Amino acid sequence: MKLITWNTQWCRGLDGLVSPRRIVEHARGMADFDVLCLQEIAQGFDAMPGAPGDQPAELAALLPGFQLFFGPAVHEFDSSTGRPQRFGNLIATRLPVARVQHHLLPWPADPAVGSMPRMCTSVTVQSKELGALRVMTTHLEYYSQVQRSAQAEALRSLHVEACAQAMSPPKPEFDDAGTPFQHKVHTVQALLCGDFNMPATDPAYAALLQPFELAGGSRQRLHDAWPALHGSAQPHAPTFRLFDRRYGPDPVACDFVFVSDGLVPRLRRIEVDGATQVSDHQPVLVELG
């Protein structure tokens, strides 16, 4: 299974051109992906640079054969026209889908900075090679350490909760087929990706990877796929500020892929495209088998 995660800067390249088509074509050039996780997708924010249009609709047209799930962290309305304005993350997949969930992340007050709500979108897919797999994508707060730390803790808690559900599902007699109480697909297998807006040295990164114990005594945790595959001696390839230094002088890795315990031995490849400039972030490709 091949997955690409990419903060697209609302599909805006460093040349100022806004083009969902260019994003999709470049991702296809990297791999014949099964899942595409995109952050910073816009709809209705015409005043943003490049005047992005209805990007979820544009992406749907560019990805025939894929189901698309847009999780807007921001969902507001233009004060003059009443038109909806949405901004957030999108997961596109050609794999069979069992469940979709959108989780708003904590947004504690921090008057020292400007900020916006953040979201984690989770799509449980059925992979022939891997079985049921929760694919989660997110984009954490950039300006506020307080908010980013709370959001990282919440992501870990979502994984803990999902694993507990998988280990202790409702009894079969509670399966009310054809109603919202019908059987749910639960799994401990998870892949969490996106733009975490922090380096691996951030305390929130370490908090996200803290192990936890499930009923029966089994211990679980999330693992950063890069050191899991390449070893801790090889630094993360940078994913931000390679070409655009407005946000800092040095390149940094802040776009990660985390996997659950059982997926670590299934990792085959993880790489960063460090050359493209069709966004201000670099895309990350991971392959599991």
Secondary structure, DSSP 8 states (H G I E B T S, - for coil): -EEEEEE-TTTB-TTS-B-HHHHHHHHHHH---SEEEEEEEEES-TTSTT---BHHHHHHHH-TT-EEEEEEEEEEE-TTT--EEEEEEEEEESS-EEEEEEEE------TTS-----EEEEEEEEETTTEEEEEEEEE--SS-HHHHHHHHHHHHHHHHHHHHHHHS---GGG--TTSTTS-----S-EEEEEE-SS-TTSHHHHHHT--EE-TTS-EE-EEEHHHHHH-TTS-----BSSS--TT-SS-B--EEEEEEGGGGGGEEEEEE--S--SSSB--EEEEE-
